Amino acid sequence: MTILIEQPDLAGVEVEGKKMETNELVLDGGFPMPKLDAHGGGFDAPEINAFGQSFRDYNAESERQKTVEEFYRLNHINQSFDFVKKMREKYGKLDKTEMSIWECCELLNEVVDESDPDLDEPQIEHLLQTAEAIRKDYPHQDWLHLTALIHDLGKVLLLPSFGELPQWAVVGDTFPLGCAFDQSIVHHKYFKDNSDTYNSSYNTKNGVYEQGCGLENVVMSWGHDDYMYLVAKENGTTLPSAALFIVRYHSFYPLHKAGAYTHLMNEEDKENLKWLQIFNKYDLYSKSKVRVDVEKVKPYYLSLIDKYFPAKLKW
């Protein structure tokens, strides 16, 4: 099934058809966005995170920053081309359980992402904060609201029933395997202990790929992004390709923040990247300590799940 979606307006948006004049926007879930861009209508990114520091600051001195750096040390040592191939083969079978999208959302109540320097709240809060923020600025793009809700569901891989994978194999920024590790990858220095660094087949710019091959053909580091992409695709979701692109590459910061690896993209990737760059602003900057009223927004998201997914999915 092909779903036509409007191309994003990168110059700014209108909210519910009107330019917003206020400096605070209270979303349906009950939490306010930090502030609004008076010129564009969408929210203006806050300058500090929940810990009073700059967003994605991997060098700030704090106990949490030390935990984050140790996470990336392990991640960069262990994420190899062969490791990812094994993980995709194992988890691509989708033989762990059967459950609905909302049941999976509820499973995330016990998950905290150790790679995130900006937030330590349960993941269900982040999902709804992101989805509600996008819903307010893009009221007619319901596929994007649902994409925000599901984008991190792959973090269930941290739970015992899914194999209880270590954090370094589930969360954090993602990057291609099978070609050189770009300098823009956070804590790049730890790749010196990754075996792929010294494999002549993998350590050139293109590696095992051809320029313009398309990201669909590129092996990405294993984690919740790739896993949720497999779950959605193999269960026959009717979400548009831009949604699957967002799910699979929302942690691919070297691409959508630093512009690395663009030589591997094809034309469809370039179009979908426009939506990912919009999504990323909400994914990153809507993180807040203010709680979302889950029961209030639940009926709306259940209706979207019913529209785009089967009642039960294989995971």
Disulfide bonds with the S-S distance in Angstrom:
none
